[in-house]
């Protein structure tokens, strides 16, 4: 954690101080000056009253800091700030705010601080908003000025357009510094959606790390190349929708009583629909059913139905088809989502646990008490015992076994050269030549189950978690 904190501090310092080469950009209008007051709104969610906002003058031909700076403060919990008596020899400035903010997802004040920045031309405007879009466009703007020799205005517009295109495949006419998460324009709605998407359930340090990596990714060519991160965010957004949690996010933001919350939800849904390859949903294809074709998604192959009013809706009745006892849970440690089913009173996960690693070897546990190491299963769940396996073998029907051990998961294992799959038990063999090894459940390609023993030559031993029932259940 200390190394991560140092990394974030260094990365943010480079972002603010301009660690890239000091090349001349030959920006038109660089010789104009500014004298007056700069104000605006600083938002992630809104930064809290008392937070310092610093304006740093930038040299006109390189956007390097001149050393001249001016300080102001956020004057209320709406994020509004004022910086008086600003006197600049160049029209370009870097605005930096560092403090606590209102969290859109939880509705509460943040537990830690974050930094947000904006590079601006104040020659034509003194009202400047600092937001997630201005933060993300900074490095890309520098690249466009340096490599493409663009004007400052063109670089800002191109960087803004690239961000909106990467998230929602949309165009936007407003300047990044004009956007407000309580505004009424399509850009305002999209900005609030980006805020929710990128923040998710992350801590402040995790959120800043995500912003740094995304900013660097976008700066190179304006394309968001990290498909795994996009899929992870899409799964989070989709879960907000089909688990009914998106209205709570709106309720949290409305509870601040700052202004009308714009309709950001369609943009949330557009993001994950695009990542799943679902395409458009309007009157021309109402009622159409499509599968999520993103193989990296936790909801791969789930069916979605086009509803004209609501967009793509997860077809939960189809997802659980043939399984009346099926349900879904989320591992709070890493955000992975698991479908599970009840078989004769026991809840079994219907896919292998993906926490930390997809494979678990028997020998990892031979010299350790499982209770003394980091739990593989999430809170409220555990590794099955030998009794759990015996109960499953006696009570599960053929159809239940096919649902529990899906063909797609087995095919992936067979592709790696396995002839069968082993599932780890927490029970240890107490007698015989296998004393000290753990029982495993073996699953053959024909759906046959039998008990075996976890010995060192087994290459792939997987884990299926069962629900840890409370006493009396």
C-alpha positions in Angstrom: 0.0 0.0 0.0 2.9 2.4 0.8 4.4 1.7 -2.6 1.1 2.4 -4.3 0.7 5.7 -2.4 4.2 6.7 -3.5 3.5 5.8 -7.1 0.2 7.8 -7.1 2.0 10.8 -5.5 4.7 10.7 -8.1 2.3 10.2 -11.0 0.1 13.1 -9.9 3.1 15.3 -9.4 4.2 14.6 -13.0 0.7 15.3 -14.2 0.5 18.7 -12.4 4.1 19.8 -12.9 4.5 18.6 -16.5 7.1 15.9 -16.6 7.0 15.6 -20.4 9.6 17.4 -22.5 9.4 21.2 -22.7 8.8 21.6 -26.4 7.5 24.8 -28.0 3.9 24.4 -29.1 3.7 27.7 -31.0 0.2 28.4 -29.7 -1.6 31.3 -31.2 -2.7 34.0 -28.8 0.0 33.0 -26.3 1.0 36.6 -25.8 -2.4 37.9 -24.5 -2.8 38.4 -20.8 -5.6 38.2 -18.2 -6.5 40.2 -15.2 -9.5 39.6 -13.0 -11.5 36.9 -11.1 -11.7 33.2 -12.1 -14.6 31.2 -10.7 -16.5 28.0 -11.4 -17.5 24.6 -10.0 -15.1 21.9 -8.9 -16.7 18.5 -9.2 -16.1 14.9 -9.0 -19.0 14.9 -7.0 -18.8 18.4 -5.7 -15.6 19.1 -3.6 -16.4 20.2 -0.1 -16.3 23.7 1.3 -12.9 25.0 2.3 -11.0 22.9 -0.3 -8.1 24.9 -1.8 -8.2 25.6 -5.5 -4.9 26.8 -7.1 -4.5 28.5 -10.4 -1.0 28.2 -11.9 0.1 30.4 -14.8 1.4 28.4 -17.8 4.1 29.6 -20.2 2.3 30.3 -23.5 4.5 28.3 -25.9 5.1 25.2 -23.8 2.4 25.0 -21.1 5.2 24.8 -18.5 4.5 26.5 -15.2 6.0 30.0 -14.8 6.0 29.8 -11.0 3.2 32.4 -10.7 0.2 31.0 -8.8 -3.0 32.2 -7.2 -5.1 30.5 -4.5 -8.8 30.5 -3.8 -11.2 28.2 -1.9 -14.4 26.3 -2.5 -17.0 28.5 -0.8 -19.8 26.0 -0.3 -20.5 22.2 -0.5 -21.9 22.7 -4.0 -18.2 22.8 -5.2 -18.3 26.5 -6.2 -14.9 28.3 -6.0 -13.6 31.9 -6.5 -10.0 33.0 -7.1 -9.7 36.8 -6.9 -7.0 39.1 -8.2 -5.6 36.8 -10.9 -3.0 38.6 -13.0 -1.6 36.5 -15.9 0.9 37.3 -18.6 -0.4 34.3 -20.6 -4.0 33.2 -21.1 -3.2 29.6 -20.2 -3.6 28.3 -16.7 -3.7 25.0 -14.8 -6.4 24.7 -12.1 -5.8 22.2 -9.4 -8.1 21.2 -6.6 -7.2 18.7 -3.9 -9.7 17.6 -1.2 -12.7 15.6 -0.1 -15.7 15.3 -2.3 -19.3 14.0 -2.4 -19.4 10.4 -3.6 -22.1 10.0 -6.2 -22.4 6.2 -5.7 -22.7 6.2 -1.9 -24.1 9.7 -1.5 -21.7 10.3 1.4 -18.6 12.4 1.8 -15.4 10.7 0.6 -13.1 9.0 3.1 -10.0 10.4 1.4 -8.9 13.1 -0.9 -8.4 13.2 -4.6 -6.8 15.7 -7.1 -8.7 17.1 -10.1 -7.1 19.4 -12.7 -8.1 21.5 -15.7 -5.9 23.2 -18.3 -7.7 26.2 -19.7 -7.6 29.3 -21.8 -9.0 32.2 -19.7 -8.7 34.8 -22.4 -12.3 34.2 -23.5 -13.8 33.0 -20.3 -13.4 33.5 -16.6 -15.9 30.9 -15.5 -14.2 27.5 -15.6 -15.5 24.2 -14.2 -13.0 21.5 -13.1 -14.4 18.1 -13.7 -13.5 14.5 -14.8 -13.4 15.4 -18.4 -11.0 18.3 -17.9 -8.9 16.0 -15.8 -8.8 13.2 -18.5 -8.1 15.5 -21.4 -4.9 17.2 -20.0 -2.3 14.7 -21.2 -4.0 14.2 -24.5 -4.1 17.9 -25.1 -0.3 18.2 -24.5 0.3 15.3 -27.0 -1.9 17.0 -29.7 -0.2 20.3 -29.2 3.3 18.8 -29.3 2.9 16.1 -32.0 0.1 17.3 -34.2 0.9 21.1 -33.8 -2.8 21.8 -33.2 -4.2 25.0 -31.9 -5.1 25.0 -28.2 -8.8 25.2 -29.1 -8.6 22.3 -31.6 -6.6 20.1 -29.2 -9.2 20.7 -26.4 -12.1 19.9 -28.8 -10.5 16.8 -30.2 -9.5 15.4 -26.8 -13.0 16.0 -25.5 -14.6 14.3 -28.5 -12.3 11.3 -28.2 -13.3 10.8 -24.6 -17.0 10.9 -25.4 -16.5 8.6 -28.4 -14.6 6.0 -26.3 -17.3 5.9 -23.6 -20.6 6.4 -25.6 -19.8 6.7 -29.3 -21.3 10.1 -29.2 -20.4 13.7 -30.2 -20.7 16.7 -27.9 -20.5 20.4 -28.7 -19.9 21.9 -25.2 -16.4 22.8 -23.9 -15.2 20.5 -21.2 -14.9 23.5 -18.8 -18.6 24.3 -19.4 -19.9 20.9 -18.3 -21.7 20.5 -15.0 -23.1 17.2 -13.5 -26.3 19.2 -12.6 -26.6 20.6 -16.1 -29.3 19.8 -18.7 -27.3 19.2 -21.8 -26.4 15.8 -23.3 -22.8 16.5 -22.4 -23.7 17.1 -18.8 -25.7 13.9 -18.6 -22.8 12.0 -20.1 -20.3 13.6 -17.7 -22.3 12.4 -14.7 -22.5 8.9 -16.2 -18.7 8.8 -16.6 -18.3 9.9 -13.0 -20.4 7.0 -11.8 -18.8 4.5 -14.2 -15.2 5.3 -13.3 -15.8 5.7 -9.5 -17.7 2.5 -9.0 -17.0 1.1 -5.6 -13.3 2.1 -5.5 -11.5 3.7 -2.7 -10.0 7.2 -3.4 -6.5 5.8 -4.0 -7.8 3.1 -6.3 -9.9 5.7 -8.2 -6.9 8.0 -8.7 -4.8 5.0 -9.9 -7.6 4.2 -12.5 -7.6 7.9 -13.6 -3.8 8.0 -14.1 -3.8 4.7 -16.1 -6.8 5.8 -18.2 -5.3 9.3 -18.9 -2.0 7.7 -20.0 -3.9 5.3 -22.2 -5.9 8.0 -23.9 -3.0 10.3 -24.3 -1.1 8.1 -26.8 -3.6 8.0 -29.6 -7.0 9.0 -28.2 -8.2 5.4 -28.0 -9.0 3.5 -24.8 -7.2 0.3 -25.4 -7.7 -1.5 -22.1 -10.6 -3.8 -23.0 -10.4 -5.7 -19.7 -10.9 -2.5 -17.7 -13.8 -1.5 -20.0 -15.4 -4.9 -19.5 -15.0 -4.7 -15.7 -16.6 -1.3 -15.6 -19.4 -2.5 -18.0 -20.1 -5.5 -15.7 -20.4 -3.1 -12.7 -22.7 -0.8 -14.7 -24.9 -3.7 -15.9 -25.2 -5.0 -12.4 -26.3 -1.6 -11.2 -29.1 -1.9 -13.7 -30.3 -5.5 -13.3 -29.9 -5.6 -9.6 -32.0 -2.4 -9.2 -29.2 -0.3 -7.7 -29.1 2.5 -10.3 -32.2 4.3 -8.8 -30.3 4.4 -5.5 -27.4 6.3 -7.1 -29.9 8.9 -8.3 -31.5 9.1 -4.9 -28.1 9.6 -3.3 -27.3 12.5 -5.6 -30.7 14.1 -5.2 -30.3 14.0 -1.4 -27.7 16.7 -1.7 -30.4 19.1 -2.9 -28.0 21.0 -5.1 -30.0 20.9 -8.3 -32.0 18.8 -10.7 -30.1 15.5 -11.5 -30.1 15.0 -15.3 -31.0 11.8 -17.0 -27.6 10.1 -16.8 -29.0 6.5 -16.7 -29.4 6.0 -20.4 -25.7 6.7 -20.8 -24.8 4.2 -18.1 -26.8 1.6 -20.0 -25.4 2.6 -23.4 -21.9 2.0 -22.1 -22.4 -1.6 -21.0 -24.6 -2.4 -24.0 -21.8 -1.2 -26.3 -19.2 -3.3 -24.5 -21.5 -6.4 -24.8 -22.0 -5.9 -28.5 -25.8 -5.4 -28.2 -26.0 -2.4 -30.5 -28.9 0.0 -30.8 -32.3 -0.4 -29.1 -35.2 1.6 -30.4 -38.6 1.2 -32.0 -37.1 -0.6 -35.0 -35.9 -3.6 -32.9 -38.2 -3.5 -29.8 -38.5 -7.0 -28.3 -35.3 -8.2 -29.9 -33.2 -10.6 -27.9 -29.4 -10.6 -28.1 -26.6 -12.3 -26.2 -23.7 -10.6 -24.5 -20.8 -11.6 -26.9 -18.1 -10.2 -24.7 -16.3 -13.4 -23.5 -14.4 -11.5 -20.8 -17.6 -10.4 -19.1 -19.0 -12.0 -16.0 -22.4 -12.0 -17.8 -21.1 -13.6 -21.0 -23.9 -15.3 -23.0 -26.6 -13.7 -20.9 -29.7 -12.7 -22.9 -30.9 -9.1 -23.1 -34.2 -7.8 -24.4 -34.7 -4.5 -26.2 -37.3 -2.3 -24.5 -38.1 1.0 -26.2 -38.5 2.9 -22.9 -35.8 1.3 -20.8 -33.2 0.1 -23.4 -31.6 -3.3 -23.1 -32.9 -5.2 -20.1 -31.2 -8.3 -18.7 -33.5 -11.3 -19.3 -33.2 -12.7 -15.8 -36.0 -15.2 -16.4 -33.9 -16.6 -19.3 -30.6 -16.4 -17.4 -32.1 -18.6 -14.7 -34.0 -20.8 -17.2 -34.4 -24.4 -15.9 -33.2 -23.2 -12.5 -35.9 -21.9 -10.3 -33.5 -21.8 -7.3 -30.8 -19.8 -9.1 -29.6 -16.4 -7.8 -26.7 -14.0 -8.2 -24.1 -12.7 -5.7 -21.2 -10.3 -5.9 -17.7 -10.8 -4.4 -17.0 -7.5 -2.7 -13.3 -8.1 -2.8 -12.8 -7.9 -6.5 -16.3 -7.2 -8.0 -16.7 -10.6 -9.6 -20.3 -11.7 -9.9 -21.4 -15.3 -9.5 -24.5 -17.2 -10.3 -25.4 -19.9 -7.7 -28.1 -22.5 -7.3 -29.6 -24.5 -4.5 -29.4 -28.2 -4.6 -31.2 -30.0 -1.8 -30.7 -27.2 0.7 -27.1 -26.3 -0.2 -26.2 -23.2 -2.3 -23.4 -24.0 -4.8 -21.6 -21.4 -7.0 -22.2 -22.3 -10.7 -18.7 -21.2 -11.8 -15.2 -21.5 -10.5 -14.0 -18.9 -8.0 -12.0 -16.2 -9.8 -10.5 -14.4 -6.8 -6.8 -13.9 -7.2 -6.3 -16.9 -9.6 -8.5 -19.3 -11.5 -6.5 -22.4 -10.5 -5.8 -23.8 -7.0 -3.3 -26.6 -6.5 -3.7 -29.2 -3.8 -0.1 -28.8 -2.6 -0.7 -25.1 -1.8 -2.7 -26.2 1.2 -0.9 -29.4 2.4 1.2 -27.5 4.9 -1.3 -24.9 5.9 -4.5 -24.8 7.8 -7.0 -23.2 5.3 -8.3 -21.0 8.2 -4.9 -19.4 8.6 -4.5 -18.2 5.0 -6.4 -15.7 3.0 -9.9 -17.1 2.4 -10.5 -18.2 -1.2 -14.2 -17.8 -0.9 -15.9 -14.5 -0.2 -17.5 -13.7 3.2 -20.4 -16.0 3.9 -19.1 -18.7 1.6 -16.6 -21.5 2.1 -14.7 -24.4 0.4 -16.9 -27.5 0.4 -16.2 -30.3 2.8 -16.1 -34.0 1.9 -19.7 -34.3 3.3 -20.8 -31.5 0.9 -19.4 -33.5 -2.0 -21.1 -36.7 -0.8 -24.4 -34.9 -0.4 -24.1 -33.5 -3.9 -23.4 -36.9 -5.4 -26.4 -38.4 -3.7 -29.0 -35.6 -4.2 -28.2 -33.8 -7.5 -30.1 -34.7 -10.6 -28.5 -35.1 -14.0 -29.9 -31.8 -15.1 -28.7 -30.1 -12.0 -25.2 -31.4 -12.5 -25.2 -30.1 -16.1 -26.2 -26.7 -14.8 -23.7 -26.7 -12.0 -20.7 -27.8 -14.1 -21.4 -25.9 -17.3 -20.2 -27.2 -20.7 -18.4 -24.0 -21.5 -16.3 -24.1 -18.4 -15.4 -27.7 -18.9 -14.6 -27.1 -22.6 -12.1 -24.4 -21.5 -10.4 -26.9 -19.2 -10.3 -29.6 -21.9 -8.7 -27.1 -24.2 -5.9 -26.8 -21.7 -5.4 -30.6 -22.0 -7.4 -31.7 -18.9 -9.4 -35.0 -19.3 -11.4 -34.2 -16.1 -11.8 -31.4 -13.6 -10.9 -31.6 -9.9 -12.6 -29.5 -7.2 -10.9 -28.9 -3.9 -12.4 -30.0 -0.6 -11.4 -28.5 2.8 -11.5 -32.1 4.3 -8.2 -33.9 4.8 -7.6 -37.7 4.3 -6.8 -39.0 7.8 -5.9 -42.6 7.0 -4.1 -44.6 4.3 -1.4 -43.7 1.8 -3.1 -40.4 0.9 -3.0 -39.2 4.6 -2.5 -35.4 4.6 -4.0 -34.8 1.2 -7.4 -33.3 0.6 -10.4 -34.9 -0.9 -11.4 -33.6 -4.3 -14.5 -34.0 -6.4 -13.7 -35.2 -10.0 -16.1 -34.3 -12.8 -15.8 -36.3 -16.1 -16.8 -35.1 -19.5 -19.9 -37.3 -19.3 -21.1 -35.6 -16.1 -20.1 -38.4 -13.8 -18.9 -37.5 -10.3 -16.6 -39.4 -8.0 -14.4 -38.6 -5.0 -10.6 -38.7 -5.4 -7.6 -37.3 -3.5 -5.6 -34.2 -4.1 -2.1 -35.3 -4.9 0.8 -33.2 -6.3 0.5 -34.4 -9.9 -2.8 -32.8 -10.4 -2.3 -29.8 -12.6 -5.7 -28.1 -12.3 -7.7 -28.1 -9.1 -10.5 -25.7 -9.0 -12.7 -24.3 -6.2 -16.4 -24.1 -6.1 -17.7 -22.3 -3.0 -20.8 -23.2 -1.0 -22.8 -20.9 1.2 -21.8 -21.0 4.8 -25.2 -21.4 6.5 -25.8 -19.8 9.8 -26.8 -21.9 12.8 -30.4 -22.9 12.6 -30.6 -22.6 8.8 
